[in-house]
């Protein structure tokens, strides 16, 4: 059966992905984000979105796209 992560992963491109080519040492890698890094205590993460990323309908993917999604998810929690 599919777990929730697999379903969501199949439906949406995320800022990051998991490279499980080495199952013993899976690694988080950039996906829609070009790069990402934490502040000193890892309480804030900064993601740089790849230029030219668009939704299927042609609308540009912006940092605010992800911000709105996380805010919506937090409201539903």
C-alpha positions as CSV (number, residue, x, y, z in Angstrom):
1,X,0.0,0.0,0.0
2,X,1.0,3.6,-0.4
3,X,1.6,5.7,2.6
4,X,0.7,9.4,2.7
5,X,4.3,10.5,1.8
6,X,4.3,8.5,-1.4
7,X,0.9,9.9,-2.5
8,X,1.9,13.5,-1.8
9,X,5.3,13.0,-3.4
10,X,3.6,11.6,-6.5
11,X,1.2,14.6,-6.7
12,X,3.5,17.5,-5.9
13,X,7.1,18.6,-6.5
14,X,8.6,19.8,-3.3
15,X,11.5,22.1,-2.4
16,X,13.6,19.0,-1.7
17,X,13.5,15.3,-2.5
18,X,15.1,12.3,-1.0
19,X,17.9,10.5,-2.9
20,X,17.7,6.9,-1.7
21,X,20.2,5.5,-4.2
22,X,22.1,4.4,-1.2
23,X,19.4,3.0,1.1
24,X,21.8,2.9,4.0
25,X,22.4,6.7,3.7
26,X,19.4,8.5,2.2
27,X,20.2,12.1,1.5
28,X,17.9,15.2,1.2
29,X,18.7,17.0,-2.1
30,X,17.4,20.1,-3.8
31,X,14.4,19.6,-6.2
32,X,12.4,22.8,-7.0
33,X,14.8,24.5,-4.7
34,X,18.2,25.1,-6.3
35,X,19.8,25.2,-2.9
36,X,19.0,25.4,0.8
37,X,20.8,26.2,4.0
38,X,20.0,26.6,7.7
39,X,20.9,29.5,10.0
40,X,23.3,28.8,12.8
41,X,20.9,26.9,15.1
42,X,18.8,25.4,12.2
43,X,15.7,27.3,13.3
44,X,15.4,29.1,10.0
45,X,16.0,27.6,6.6
46,X,16.6,29.6,3.4
47,X,15.6,28.0,0.1
48,X,16.6,29.4,-3.3
49,X,14.0,28.5,-6.0
50,X,15.3,27.4,-9.4
51,X,14.5,30.0,-12.0
52,X,12.1,29.1,-14.8
53,X,10.0,26.7,-12.7
54,X,6.4,26.7,-13.7
55,X,3.2,24.9,-12.8
56,X,1.5,22.8,-15.6
57,X,-0.6,25.8,-16.5
58,X,2.5,28.0,-17.0
59,X,2.3,30.1,-13.8
60,X,5.7,30.8,-12.4
61,X,6.6,29.1,-9.1
62,X,7.8,31.6,-6.6
63,X,9.0,31.5,-3.0
64,X,5.6,32.9,-2.0
65,X,3.9,29.8,-3.6
66,X,5.5,27.6,-0.9
67,X,5.0,30.1,1.9
68,X,1.2,30.2,1.2
69,X,1.1,26.4,1.1
70,X,2.7,26.1,4.5
71,X,0.5,28.8,6.0
72,X,-2.6,27.0,4.6
73,X,-1.4,23.7,6.0
74,X,-0.7,25.3,9.4
75,X,-4.2,26.8,9.5
76,X,-5.7,23.3,8.9
77,X,-3.6,21.6,11.6
